[in-house]
Amino acid sequence: GWTGIPLTKINETESDRLLNLEDTLHKRVIGQNDAVNSISKAVRRARAGLKDPKRPIGSFIFLGPTGVGKTELARALAESM
């Protein structure tokens, strides 16, 4: 299209998975709304083709005290992809 946004087709199962990514992550990670929302937006942008293909999807630094869900969030994201 003339907007420069690629017109690649995302299959229906991947589309559903991307739309429900936040819910999927929240099932395993309690709280951490800002982190889950940021990661979900970055993944959706990348899968929709709106990011520079030469750059990574995102660079996320999970910081916080023990037991807040840093590792669990990374594991949940890996499993959902």
C-alpha positions as CSV (number, residue, x, y, z in Angstrom):
1,G,0.0,0.0,0.0
2,W,1.0,3.6,-0.3
3,T,1.4,4.0,3.5
4,G,4.5,1.8,3.5
5,I,2.9,-0.6,5.9
6,P,3.4,-4.2,4.5
7,L,0.3,-6.0,3.6
8,T,1.4,-9.4,4.9
9,K,-1.4,-11.7,6.0
10,I,-1.3,-13.0,9.6
11,N,-3.0,-16.3,9.9
12,E,-6.0,-16.5,12.1
13,T,-4.5,-18.6,14.9
14,E,-1.5,-16.2,15.2
15,S,-3.9,-13.2,15.1
16,D,-5.9,-14.7,18.0
17,R,-2.7,-15.4,19.9
18,L,-1.5,-11.9,19.5
19,L,-4.8,-10.3,20.5
20,N,-4.9,-12.4,23.6
21,L,-1.2,-12.2,24.5
22,E,-1.8,-9.9,27.5
23,D,-4.5,-12.2,28.9
24,T,-2.2,-15.2,28.4
25,L,0.7,-13.5,30.2
26,H,-1.5,-12.3,33.0
27,K,-2.6,-15.9,33.7
28,R,0.9,-16.7,34.8
29,V,2.2,-13.3,36.0
30,I,0.2,-11.5,38.8
31,G,0.4,-7.7,38.6
32,Q,3.2,-6.2,36.4
33,N,0.6,-4.6,34.2
34,D,3.0,-2.1,32.7
35,A,5.6,-4.7,31.8
36,V,3.0,-7.1,30.2
37,N,1.4,-4.2,28.2
38,S,4.8,-3.0,26.9
39,I,5.9,-6.4,25.9
40,S,2.6,-7.2,24.2
41,K,2.6,-4.0,22.2
42,A,6.2,-4.6,21.0
43,V,5.4,-8.2,19.9
44,R,2.2,-7.1,18.1
45,R,4.1,-4.3,16.3
46,A,6.8,-6.7,15.2
47,R,4.4,-9.4,14.0
48,A,2.3,-6.9,12.1
49,G,5.4,-5.8,10.2
50,L,5.6,-2.3,11.6
51,K,9.1,-2.5,12.9
52,D,12.5,-2.2,11.2
53,P,13.4,-5.7,10.1
54,K,17.1,-5.0,10.9
55,R,16.4,-4.2,14.5
56,P,15.3,-6.6,17.3
57,I,11.6,-6.7,18.5
58,G,12.7,-5.1,21.7
59,S,15.2,-4.9,24.5
60,F,13.6,-5.6,27.8
61,I,15.4,-5.3,31.2
62,F,13.4,-7.0,34.0
63,L,14.4,-5.4,37.3
64,G,13.0,-5.8,40.8
65,P,13.3,-7.7,44.0
66,T,13.0,-11.4,44.3
67,G,9.6,-12.9,43.7
68,V,7.9,-10.2,41.6
69,G,7.7,-12.3,38.4
70,K,10.7,-11.4,36.2
71,T,11.6,-14.9,35.3
72,E,8.0,-16.1,35.1
73,L,7.2,-13.3,32.6
74,A,10.1,-14.2,30.4
75,R,9.1,-17.9,30.5
76,A,5.4,-17.1,29.8
77,L,6.4,-15.0,26.8
78,A,8.6,-17.7,25.4
79,E,5.9,-20.3,25.7
80,S,3.2,-18.1,24.2
81,M,5.4,-17.5,21.1
